[in-house]
Amino acid sequence: MTKPFPIRFRVPNSLYLVFKEIFMTDVYEIDRLASQLPNNPTIIDIGANAGFFDIQLLSKIGQATIYAYEPMPANVKSLQETIANNSRLQRCIRLFAMAVTGRAFAQLSLFAEPEENSQVVASVFAEFHQNNTCELTVPCITLTEIMLGNSLQIVDLLKMDCEGAEYDIIYHTDPELIRRIRQMTIEVHDVDSDRNNVTVFDQYLQEMGYTTSYSRINSSCYALEAIR
């Protein structure tokens, strides 16, 4: 159970490392992040996984409206179970079993681990991770459709953990819509030496008026923050 706002949830063995990263290592520095948000913030969570980030954040703030997007069936099932068992989450989290893109597609192919595993490194890139031996087709929605469809004039926080899809999402969304986002916390992966790497991505956000910083998570992955 969490504090100060109690939330009960189950941690499957397959998701223990994700739980440890978020709750024990505190990769999002949640107290600091929560202190930067207004009362009842509007949040978009792309790559919600089993919802541990949303759970941790809602354990620190009283209210929020979270649009959570997660395409992997096992993760969706786990988060649905948590929401069903916590009435406050039913009011705060709007869960969509979809991938998010920048360009519009009816469906998207993802490469992932077998369902009995954690499915935490599912990616649009076939060679993103050696454990991604399964391919599945999932429905998807653009960030543009999310923002316009929900009449979001301001997004207080965009959290993204989508294994390389961050580039398509940001690069192919109208900069005027991106600028509605006050703060971002993004896991950024070096995919190539052209545009899909943290250096170019960071510069792109700075050119749109964001103050940015990032730190290395591992040899090809970074935690990036951007604030307007």
Secondary structure by P-SEA (a helix, b strand, c coil): ccccbbbbbbbcccaaaaaaacccccccaaaaaaaacccbbbbbbcccccaaaaaaaaacccbbbbbbbbccaaaaaaaaaaaaacaaaaaccccccbbbbcccccbbbbbbcccccccccccccccccccccbbbbbbbccaaaaaaaaccccccbbbbccccaaaaaaaaccccccccccbbbbbccccccccccaaaaaaaaaaacccbbbbbccccbbbbbbcc
